[in-house]
Amino acid sequence: MATVDAPARQLHLNVNILGGLGLHPGAWRWPAADPLSFLDVDSYVRAARTAERGLLDAVFLADSPGIVQNVADVPPYNGIEPTLLLTAIARETTHIGLIGTASTTYNEPYNIARRFLGLDVLSGGRVAWNAVTTYNAHSARNFGAGEPTRAQRYARGNEFVHVVRELWQGWRSDAVLADRATGRFADPDRIRPLRHEGAHFTVHGPLTLPGSPQGYPVIFQAGGGVEGRELAARFADAVFAAPEDLAAAGAATARLRAQAAAFGRDPQAIRVLPGLRTTVGGTEEEAWRRRDQLADLSDRSGELVTLAGRLGVPSTALDLDSPVPARLLRAAPPAGGGEAEERARRLAERGLTVRDLLSRGLGAGYFHVVGTPEQVADRIQLWFESRAVDGFNLMPDVLADGLPALVDEVVPVLRRRGLFRTEYRGSTLRAHYGLPLPGRHPATAITG
């Protein structure tokens, strides 16, 4: 009997369309960029169309419910709420996935479940929810609350994600009959209330609409540390990670898959997609020149504040060309438990200068590759073929010309090497990621 070859493992690529501008703090001053892109829905739509032209899996929108940037120096990346932008993108695209971030700390499960499932239905099953536990004081003040502890945030976050996922499964796929002849629109026995009563939420349900062609949205998780990894292992279909190097990426992925197996899940059913900052040039010298030009356009105060927060030291005490003072590191509180915090502390204790720490992405938090299209493709291929990752959330320095460089110059290299798709083979985000349709709950009649 002839054997059937297993399908080749597929590289997955999303692109972060942060603020419509790009990841670099100097992107808004770059000649090809529009400084007001963060307010222009067409800039997001153009980026999504470019990503779809490259057959990328999805576009990704970060968010935080409060201003967390120094707006004297950079535009806010989170000006417009993600699901509003993704709804506009959904109407102007046909295949690209749509990933939006929403906090479990300052929202309610029913509203988030309804909003994201509604977008999933409108888009034909292309949506993912990036579930994050918000931890900055800027957001807390907008909701009349003190900043919760890490343990409190993740206790609430785990229950929140559980409730949302249960609400998404309230309608069975055969609940809607729409039978004109009998006059019967739906079978109430195939729609179940949730009746959840937990430590943080009491939610009855069900939602007001059935599921999409992919069942319900893909669940992303972007938190680090022990608690974040546990939440991801329990619930996530995909993880937006921030490892410092290939070895760290492999160890983190192995740990995540082992935890998922401990929860009774298929350990291979989670897509691990770390952030990858990119600066692409026609030559290596051109790429580094671009990086230096962008550095000259950016005020580094925002990066310094981010780095200082991760280290637990005052930003005013940091000098770009000196190491972080050892006395400040000794006096700082323990690292907060996230991957970025742990990495920052480890490298600072090695005596690297502040400038070196920032060059390693610690002001932004993601691995950075600078080079030609072939060099960028080499790095992607190395990490992917090592099985440390399943792909990347690409984060171009400037969206206006950095994303076209990825789509038109890097992706073709990956395609020639047999690593990336030549066509979309499905219409849903689960199909892009090679994820099965989620299971359904047994029917429970609605009462009362």
N, C-alpha and C positions, 0 to 999 in steps of 0.2 A: 504494500500500500504506500502510495506517495505521501510524503510528509509535507506539511505546510509550514513555511518559515514564519517565525514570529515577526510581527511588525517591528521595524527599526525604531529605536528609542527616538523621540521627537524633542528637539530643542524648542523651548518656549521663550518668547520675548514680548514683554510689555514695554510701554514707554510712559514715564511720569511726565505729564504736561503741566508741571507745577507753575501756577500763576500765569500760564500762557507765555512764559518768558524763558524758562530754563533754570537749572539748579544754581548756576554761579551767581553770587551776589552782585557781580558787575554786569549781568546779562542785560539789564534794563538800559544801560548806557552804550551797549554794543551797536555799531552803525546799522546792522541789519534788523535790529529789534525795535518794536514800538514800546516806549516806556509805559503806555497805558493799556497794554495787552491784557492785564489782569481784569480789566473792566469790559473787554470786548469779546462777546461770545463768538464772533466770527474767527478770532484767533485760535480759540480752542477747536472749533469745527475744522479749520484748515489743518491744524496739527493732527486731528483724528483721521482726516481724509488721507494725509500723507502716510500715517501709520498703517491705514488700511491698504493703501497702494503697495506698501511693503509686505502685506500679509501678516503683520504682527498680530499677536493674540489679543491684546487689549490696550486701552489707555487707562492711566491710573491718576486719580486726583486725591491728593492729601488734603487734610483739613484739621482745624482746631477752632473751637467756638470762642475765639477771642483773638485780639491782635497780639502776636508773640514776636513780631519783628520790630526793629528800630526803624519806624517809617520815615525818620529823617534821612535815612541812607538807602533803604530798599523799599519797593512796593510790597504790600501784603500779598502773600501767595494764596491766601484763603479768602479773597474778597467776596466771591460769589459761592454760595452753598453748592456742594458738588452735585447733588441730584438734579438741581435746576440746570446746570451746565450739561450734564449727561443726557437729560431729556432732549435738549437742543441737538446734541451730537447724534443721538439715536435717530432723529428724524432725517439727518443728512448723511447717514452711513447705512450699510447693509449687513456687515459681518463683524466688524471690530468689536471686541468686548469692552465693557464699560464698568470700571471699578471705582467706587466712591467710598470715601472714608466717613464714618460717623461714630461719635464717641458713645461709649456705654456709661460714661460717668455723668453726663449732663443731657441725657435724653430718656425717653420712656420706651420700653420694648414694643408696645403696640404701634406707636407712631412710626418707629423705624421699620418694623416688619411690614406695615402697610405701604410706606413710602417706597421701599426697595422692591417689594413684590410688584407694586404697581408699575414701576419703571421696567422691571423684568418682563412683565406682560406687554407693555407698550413697545419694547425693543425686540420682541420675539425670542426672549430667553438669552440675553447677552450680558447680564448684570452680575456683579459681585459686590458684596458689602465688605469693606475693610474695617473690622471691628477693633477699635482701639480704646484703651483706658486713659483718658486725658489726665495729665498730672501737673499742668502749670497753673500758677496762681492767677494769671490773667483771665483764664477761663472761669475759675472758681468765683471770682468777684462778679462775673456777669450773671451768676445764678444765686446770689445771696448766700453762698456757702463757703465754709472754710475749705482749705485744700485737704482732701482725704488722704489717709496713709496709703502706701502701696498695697498693703494687705486688704484694706477696705475697698480699694479700687478693683482689685482682682476678684474678690469675693462677689461684689456686685456684677463685675463683668462676666464671670462664669454663669451666674444665674440669668443675666440679661441675654447672652447668646443662646442659652438653652431655651428660654421663652420664645425668642424670635424664631428659632428653628422649628419649634413645636407649632407656633402659629402658622408658619408657612406650610405646614403639612395638614392643616385643618380640613381642606377640601380634597376628597379623593378625586383622581383623574377622571372618573366617570360620574361625578356628582351632577354635572350640568347635562340635562336631557334635551332641552329646547325642542320639545316634541309638539309641533303645531297641531297635529291630528288629535292628540289626547288632551292638549292644553296643559300638559305637565312640564314646567320649566326645569326644575331641579328635584333631586331626591334628598330630602332632609336627613335621611338615615346615612347618607354618605358625606355628611358635613358634621364635624365634631367640635364642640366647644373645648377649650383648654382647661378651664377651671384650675388655674395655677395659684397656689398660695405658698409663697416662700418667704425667706428672710427679708427680701428687699422689694418684692413685687407681688401684687395680687392682680391677676389678669384672667378674664373670663374667656374672651374670644367667642366665636371664630373671627377671622378677618372677613372683609367685605367682598373678596374676589378669589377665584380659584387660581391655580398655579399657571406657569408659563410652559412653553415647549421644553424647557430644561428642568421642569419640576419646580424649582425655586432657586434663588440666587446662590452662586458660589460664595463660600465664606473665606475671606482672607483674614490674616492676623499679622500684625506688624510689631507687637511688643517683644522686648527682649527679657533676659533674666529668667530665673527659675519659674516665676509665676506666669510670665508670658509664654514660655515654652510649654508649660502644662496646659494652658488654655488652648494653644495651637494643637497640641497632641490630642486633646479631647474633641475639638470641634472643627478645626480648620481644614479646608480643601487645599489651600495654598498659603504660603508663608512668605512675607516680605522681610527678609533678613538683612543683617548688616555685619557680616564677618570681616575680619581684618585681613585675612589672607587665605590661601587655598587650604592649608592645614586646618585652620580654625573652621573654615566652611565645612570640610569633610567631617570633622568631629561633631560640629553642631547638628549636621544633618543626620548622622548616625544616632546621636542622642535623641533627636526628635522622633525618628522612626521607631526606636526602641520604646519610647514612651507611648507612641500611638498604638503599638502592638500590645502594650500592657493594658490599654483601655479597650482591647478587643477589636481594634481597627486594622485594616490592611495597611501595613507600614509604607507600602509603595503608592498608596492612594492620596498622598499629599505632595503637591508640587512646591518645591523649594526654589524661590526666585529672589535672590538678594539684589539690593540696589547696586548699580554699576554706573559711576560717573564717567562720562566720556568727553574727550577732546580730540577731534579728528582733524588731521591735516593731510595734504597731498604728499608731503614728506615728513619724516620725523622732526626735522628742524622746524618746519612750518607749524606742526602741531604744538611744539613747545613754545614757539613764538606767540601763537594764539593764546596759550595758557598764560604766558607772561603779560600779554596785552590786557587780558581780562583782569588779571591781578592788579594791574595799574589803574583799572577803572573802578575798582571796588574798595570801599571803606571796610576794613577788616574788623571793625568794632563789633559787628553782629556775630562774626565767627568767634571772636574772643569771648564774648558773653556766653555763647554756647559751650565753648571749651571750658571756661571757668565754672559754669554750672555743673558740668560733668565731673569736674575735679573737686568741687566744693570749696573753691578759693575765690577771692574777689578778682574781678577782671582788671581792675585798676592796678593790680600788683604784677600783671603779666607784661613782659617785655619780649617783643618778637624775636630778638636775637640772643636771648638768654634762656636757660632752662627754667622751669617752674621752681621757685624757691623751695628747697627741701623742708624748711621749717613750716611752710604753709601746707605742704602735703601731709606732714606728720600731724598737724593740727586739724586737718580736714576730717569731716565725718566719713564713715565707711562708704564705699561706692554704693550707689543706689540699687544695684542688682541688675540693671540693664546691660546689654552687651556693649553699648557705646561707652557707658560709664566705666565698666571694668577695663575695657581696652585703653581708654584715656589714662586711667590711673597707672596701668601697667607700663605704658610707654613713657609717661612723665617720670616715673620712678627710675627709668633707665637713663635719665639725664638729657633727653632730646630737647632741643630748643623749642620755644613756642612756635616759631615759624615752621620747623620740621613737623611738629604735631599737626599744625593746620594743613600742611602739604599732604599729610596722610589722611585727610578728610575728617579729622576730628572736630572741625568747626561745622562740618556738614554731616559726617557720620557714615560715609560710604566709600568703598574702594574706588580708586580713580585710575583710569588707564588713559595715557596720552600717547598718540602715535598715528601711524598710517592706517588706512582701512584694514590692511593685512595684519598689522600688529594688534589692532583691536580684536579682529576675528580670531587671531591666535590665542589671545587671552580667554576669550569666550569659549573656544574649542577646548582648551586645556582644562578649564574648570568643569565644563560639561562632561567631557569624556572621562574625567576622573570620578564621575558620579557624586561629586561633592554637591552639585546643584543640578536642577532641572532646566535652568535657564536664568534669565535676568530681568529685573525691572530697570530698563535703560534710562539714564538720567543725563541727557545731553546738556552741555554747559550753557548753550543758547539754543532755544527751541527753533528760532526762525531759520537758521542755517545749519545748526548742529543736528537736528532731526533729519532733514533731507540727506545730510552726509551719511547718517547711519542707514537710512532706507536705500539710498541709491549707490552707496559705495561699500558699506560693510555687509549688509544683508546679501548682496549678490556673491560675495566671497564665501559666506557661510553656505549659500545655496549650491555653489559649485563644488563645495566639499561634501555635499550630501547631508548637511546637518539641519537644514531648514526647509520648510515646506515650499512647494511651487504653486500651490493653490489651497484655498480653504476647502476642507472636506466635510464641513458641516456648517450649520448656521448659528449654533449656540456656543456660549463660552465653555460649557462643559465639553462640548465636542472638540473645541480648539485644544483644551487641556487633556483630552483623552480620559475624562472622568465619566463614570457611569451615571445614569439617572439615579437620583436618590430614591430610597424606599418610601413607601407610604404607610401611614398608620391604618389599622383596621377601622371600619366605620363605627361611629358612635352617634346615636340619634341626638338631635338638638331637642332640648326640653326647656320649657319655661320661656 
